[in-house]
Amino acid sequence: MAIADAKNATPEYEKVAPRIKRGKLDLPFMLLVLILLSIGVVMVLSASFASAYYERGDPMYFFVRQFGFAVVGVGVMYLFSRLPMTFYRNLSMPLLAFSVGLLILVLFIGEERNFSKRWFNLGFTTFQPSEIAKVAVIMAFAVMICKYGGGLRKFRLSHWKDFVKSAAPFVLVLGVIVALLLAEPHKSAAIITVAIAAVVLFAGGFDIRFVFAALIVAAIAVFVIVTKAEASYAEIAESGTGNYAFRRIVFWLHPEADSSGGGYQVLQSLYAVGSGGLTGLGLGQSRQKYLYLPEEHNDYIFAIVCEELGLIGAMLILVLFAVLIVRGFWIALHARTKFDALVAAGIVGKLAVQVFLNVSVVTNFIPCTGISLPFFSVGGTALLIQLAEMGVLMSISRDMELTRAG
């Protein structure tokens, strides 16, 4: 049964919503967010001071910025937790249009890095419009499912036209967003966006058979690509050239084939993870952060966590993430309306996907995809958006046990 099956936002509820007395926000969820945020800021200080001193001449540069954004972000989280869910429902479609506009604009005036145009440079910071697009997809899909998503629930050959008609708006919206992300190009954001859309659709009652079919097709495609890449291993290992996708797969499976080039970051990450052992080298004692491991304060900060805090510390952090995710889905299950439940499921699904992909990359379970670790990786605007999303979840939690005023 879908998360939102019994969460129907009735017209009667919409009429009385402004007169409803809201409850208290979910304290366990808020504490989990604050604990992870605090650990993340401390790890930024530990992981970044060497590169900050080398690149900026100030060992506290990244920490001070991240701490400042964290403080502002907590205020933003509280503000968003106070806003009623009717506000977010009304904001959903304008936010989608705004995000599409930003994704188009960044292709023309965005800052280019490593042959990609995905950043707006605001002077004091940069931000990626893809972060806004992910949130927009969650909220827009939630509204669309509430309005006309009933035809997605069960597919029958006799009603295939109704199914196609119901699915078309979702395919169109997702197709436009993903196409713009690939144009930047920003493949990792495209993958996360598709995953988020799948979570919201599944929570909204999307026919599970299509989920299994998509997974089977994806598995076959991955098998074929990996097999072809392996067949090209000798050529790629010897020359270091060849199909870009095949090279990424070869250096994922065989990083030692180019230990100073394509496999360098993978190997340095594994050295950091392995050298931490059971209890770690101690907070601040990492060796790989001294300009050995690239992106040590960003995408690969979890490798420094493993090196300094060891298996025990890393597992405790993953347990905190797991408890936060479970608590988030608990909020989704107890949400007051269908829209609230779908938004909660989408936000928590986004968090879960990012944590899984980041840790998988750091441990070389999957090829490098350039995905940050929520609450840990350096990135001011990304952190603000993450905390704003947590605020939306807390707003949903305040409506779980409602009493009508008067």
C-alpha positions in Angstrom: 0.0 0.0 0.0 1.3 3.5 -0.9 2.3 5.9 1.9 -0.3 8.4 0.8 -3.2 6.0 0.1 -5.2 7.2 3.1 -4.1 10.8 3.0 -6.6 12.6 0.9 -6.6 16.4 1.2 -10.4 17.1 1.1 -11.9 20.5 0.2 -13.3 20.5 3.8 -9.8 20.4 5.2 -8.6 23.2 2.9 -11.4 25.4 4.2 -10.6 24.8 7.9 -6.8 24.7 7.6 -6.3 28.4 8.4 -8.3 27.9 11.7 -6.5 24.8 12.7 -4.3 25.0 15.8 -0.9 23.5 14.9 1.0 21.1 17.2 4.6 21.0 18.2 7.3 20.1 15.8 8.9 16.6 16.0 11.6 17.0 18.6 13.5 13.7 17.9 13.7 14.6 14.2 15.0 18.1 15.0 17.6 16.8 17.4 18.9 14.3 14.9 19.3 17.0 12.3 21.2 19.3 14.8 23.5 16.4 15.9 24.4 15.5 12.3 24.9 19.2 11.4 27.2 19.7 14.4 29.3 16.7 13.6 29.4 17.8 10.0 30.7 21.3 10.8 33.4 19.8 13.1 34.5 17.4 10.3 34.7 20.3 7.9 37.2 22.0 10.2 39.2 18.9 10.5 39.2 17.9 6.9 39.7 21.3 5.3 42.3 23.2 7.2 45.3 21.9 5.2 43.8 22.7 1.8 42.3 26.0 3.1 45.7 27.1 4.2 47.3 26.0 0.9 44.6 27.4 -1.4 43.4 30.5 0.6 46.1 31.2 3.0 43.7 30.8 5.9 43.2 27.4 7.5 39.8 28.4 8.9 38.4 29.6 5.6 36.1 26.8 4.8 35.1 26.2 8.4 34.1 29.8 9.1 32.0 29.9 5.9 30.3 26.5 6.7 29.7 27.5 10.3 28.1 30.7 9.2 25.8 29.0 6.7 25.0 26.4 9.4 23.9 29.1 11.8 21.8 30.9 9.1 20.5 27.5 8.0 19.2 26.6 11.4 17.2 29.9 11.4 15.9 29.1 7.9 14.9 25.6 9.1 12.9 27.1 12.0 11.2 29.7 9.7 10.2 27.0 7.3 8.9 24.8 10.1 6.5 27.6 11.0 5.0 28.1 7.5 1.7 26.2 6.9 1.7 23.4 4.3 -0.9 25.3 2.3 1.8 27.8 1.6 4.1 25.1 0.1 1.2 23.6 -1.9 0.5 27.0 -3.5 4.3 27.5 -4.1 4.8 24.2 -5.8 4.1 25.0 -9.4 5.6 28.5 -9.4 8.8 27.0 -7.9 8.9 24.4 -10.7 8.7 27.2 -13.3 11.3 29.2 -11.5 13.7 26.3 -11.3 13.3 25.5 -15.1 14.1 29.2 -15.8 17.2 29.0 -13.6 18.4 25.8 -15.3 18.0 27.5 -18.7 19.7 30.7 -17.6 22.7 28.9 -16.1 23.5 27.4 -19.5 24.1 31.0 -20.8 25.5 32.9 -17.9 26.6 30.2 -15.5 30.2 29.9 -14.3 32.1 27.1 -16.1 34.2 24.6 -14.2 35.7 21.5 -15.6 33.7 21.9 -18.9 30.4 22.2 -17.0 28.1 25.2 -16.6 26.1 24.4 -13.5 27.0 27.3 -11.0 25.8 30.9 -10.5 28.5 33.0 -9.0 27.0 35.5 -6.6 30.3 36.9 -5.4 30.1 35.8 -1.8 29.1 32.3 -2.8 28.1 30.1 -5.7 25.0 27.9 -6.0 23.7 25.3 -8.3 20.1 25.7 -9.6 19.8 21.9 -9.7 19.4 22.0 -5.9 16.2 24.0 -6.3 15.1 21.8 -9.2 15.2 18.7 -7.0 12.9 20.3 -4.4 10.6 21.7 -7.1 10.2 18.2 -8.6 9.2 16.8 -5.2 6.5 19.4 -4.6 5.3 19.6 -8.1 4.9 15.8 -8.4 3.1 15.8 -5.0 0.5 18.4 -6.3 0.1 16.6 -9.6 -0.5 13.2 -8.0 -3.1 14.8 -5.7 -4.9 16.3 -8.7 -4.8 13.7 -11.4 -2.5 10.8 -10.4 -5.3 8.2 -9.9 -4.7 6.7 -13.3 -1.1 5.7 -12.3 -2.2 3.2 -9.7 -3.0 0.2 -11.8 -2.2 -0.6 -15.4 -4.5 -2.6 -17.6 -4.3 -3.1 -21.3 -8.0 -2.1 -21.6 -7.2 1.2 -19.9 -3.7 1.9 -21.3 -4.9 5.2 -22.8 -5.9 6.5 -19.4 -2.6 5.4 -18.0 -0.7 7.2 -20.7 -2.8 10.3 -20.3 -2.1 10.3 -16.5 1.6 9.6 -16.9 2.3 12.1 -19.7 2.5 15.2 -17.4 5.0 13.5 -15.1 7.1 12.3 -18.0 7.1 15.8 -19.5 8.1 17.6 -16.3 10.8 15.1 -15.5 12.0 14.9 -19.1 12.5 18.7 -19.2 14.3 18.9 -15.9 16.6 15.9 -16.7 17.4 17.2 -20.2 18.4 20.6 -18.8 20.6 18.9 -16.2 22.3 16.8 -18.8 22.9 19.9 -21.0 25.1 21.4 -18.2 26.2 18.6 -18.0 25.3 17.4 -14.4 24.7 13.6 -14.5 24.7 13.1 -10.8 21.9 15.6 -10.3 20.0 14.0 -13.1 20.3 10.6 -11.4 19.2 12.0 -8.1 16.2 13.8 -9.7 15.0 10.6 -11.4 15.4 8.7 -8.1 13.4 11.4 -6.2 10.7 11.3 -8.8 10.5 7.5 -8.5 10.2 7.8 -4.7 7.3 10.3 -4.9 5.5 8.3 -7.6 5.9 5.1 -5.7 4.6 6.7 -2.5 1.7 8.1 -4.5 0.7 4.6 -5.7 2.5 4.2 -9.0 2.1 0.7 -10.3 4.9 -1.3 -8.8 5.3 -3.4 -11.9 6.8 -0.5 -13.7 9.3 0.0 -10.9 10.5 -3.6 -11.3 10.6 -3.3 -15.0 12.7 -0.2 -14.9 15.1 -1.8 -12.4 15.5 -4.8 -14.7 16.2 -2.7 -17.7 18.7 -0.6 -15.7 20.4 -3.8 -14.5 20.7 -5.1 -18.0 22.1 -1.8 -19.3 24.7 -1.7 -16.5 25.8 -5.3 -17.2 26.2 -4.6 -20.9 28.2 -1.4 -20.3 30.4 -3.0 -17.7 31.1 -6.0 -19.9 32.1 -3.8 -22.8 34.3 -1.7 -20.6 36.0 -4.8 -19.3 36.6 -5.9 -22.9 38.4 -2.5 -23.5 40.5 -2.8 -20.3 43.8 -3.6 -21.9 43.6 -0.8 -24.4 42.4 1.8 -21.8 45.0 0.7 -19.2 47.8 0.9 -21.7 47.0 4.2 -23.4 44.8 6.0 -20.8 42.5 7.0 -23.6 39.2 5.7 -25.0 35.5 6.1 -24.4 34.9 8.4 -21.4 32.2 6.2 -19.8 34.3 3.1 -20.3 37.4 4.8 -18.8 35.4 5.7 -15.7 34.2 2.1 -15.3 37.7 0.7 -15.9 39.2 3.0 -13.3 36.4 2.2 -10.9 37.0 -1.6 -11.2 40.8 -1.3 -11.7 42.0 2.0 -10.1 45.5 0.5 -10.0 45.5 0.6 -13.8 46.3 4.4 -13.6 47.2 5.1 -10.1 48.5 8.6 -10.8 45.6 9.5 -13.2 42.1 8.1 -13.5 42.4 5.8 -10.5 44.2 8.3 -8.2 41.2 9.7 -6.3 39.7 6.2 -5.8 42.9 4.8 -4.4 43.5 7.8 -2.1 40.0 7.5 -0.8 40.4 3.8 -0.1 43.7 4.5 1.6 41.9 6.9 3.9 39.1 4.5 4.6 41.4 1.6 5.2 44.0 3.4 7.4 41.3 4.4 9.9 40.9 0.8 11.1 38.4 0.1 13.9 38.8 3.2 16.1 40.5 5.7 13.7 43.7 7.8 13.9 41.9 10.4 16.0 40.0 13.6 15.3 42.3 15.9 13.3 44.9 13.3 12.7 44.1 12.4 9.1 47.1 12.1 6.8 45.2 11.9 3.4 43.8 15.4 3.9 47.3 16.9 3.4 46.7 17.4 -0.3 46.7 13.7 -1.1 42.9 13.2 -1.4 41.2 15.6 -3.8 37.8 17.0 -2.6 38.6 15.9 1.0 36.3 18.5 2.4 33.5 18.1 -0.2 32.5 14.9 -2.0 35.1 12.8 -0.2 34.7 14.1 3.4 33.3 10.7 4.5 36.7 9.2 3.7 38.3 11.6 6.2 35.6 10.6 8.7 36.5 6.9 8.3 40.3 7.7 8.6 39.9 9.9 11.8 37.0 8.2 13.5 37.5 4.7 12.3 34.8 2.0 11.5 33.1 2.6 14.8 32.7 6.4 14.3 31.7 6.1 10.6 29.1 3.5 11.5 27.7 5.7 14.3 27.2 8.5 11.8 25.5 6.2 9.3 23.2 4.9 12.1 22.3 8.6 12.9 21.5 9.1 9.2 19.5 5.8 9.2 17.5 6.9 12.2 16.8 10.3 10.7 15.6 8.7 7.5 13.4 6.2 9.4 12.0 9.1 11.5 11.3 11.1 8.3 9.3 8.3 6.8 7.5 7.9 10.1 6.4 11.5 9.7 5.3 10.8 6.1 3.2 7.9 7.3 1.5 10.1 9.9 1.1 13.2 7.8 -2.2 15.0 7.8 -2.8 15.1 4.1 -1.8 13.2 0.9 0.3 16.2 -0.3 2.1 16.4 3.1 2.9 12.7 2.9 4.2 12.8 -0.6 6.4 15.8 0.1 7.8 14.2 3.2 8.5 11.0 1.4 10.3 12.9 -1.4 12.5 14.9 0.9 13.5 11.9 3.0 14.0 9.9 -0.2 16.3 12.6 -1.5 18.3 12.5 1.7 18.6 8.7 1.6 19.7 8.6 -2.0 22.4 11.2 -1.5 23.8 9.5 1.6 23.8 6.1 -0.1 25.4 7.4 -3.3 28.1 9.5 -1.5 29.1 6.6 0.8 29.1 4.2 -2.1 31.4 6.4 -4.1 33.8 7.0 -1.2 34.1 3.2 -0.6 34.3 2.5 -4.4 31.0 0.5 -4.4 30.0 2.6 -7.5 31.9 4.8 -9.9 32.6 8.4 -8.9 29.5 10.6 -9.5 30.3 13.8 -7.7 27.5 13.7 -5.0 28.0 15.5 -1.7 27.2 14.2 1.8 24.3 16.1 3.4 25.2 18.2 6.4 28.9 17.3 6.0 30.2 18.4 2.6 31.3 22.0 2.1 28.7 24.1 0.2 26.8 27.0 1.7 23.7 27.2 -0.4 23.4 23.4 -0.6 23.4 23.3 3.2 20.8 26.1 3.4 18.5 24.2 1.1 19.0 20.9 3.0 18.1 22.6 6.3 15.1 24.3 4.6 13.9 20.9 3.5 14.2 19.7 7.1 12.1 22.7 8.1 9.4 21.6 5.7 9.4 18.1 7.2 9.1 19.7 10.7 6.2 21.8 9.4 4.5 18.5 8.3 5.2 17.0 11.7 3.4 19.9 13.4 0.2 18.9 11.6 0.3 15.2 12.5 -2.1 15.7 15.5 -4.4 18.5 14.7 -7.2 20.0 16.7 -9.8 22.3 15.2 -9.9 25.7 16.7 -13.2 26.6 18.2 
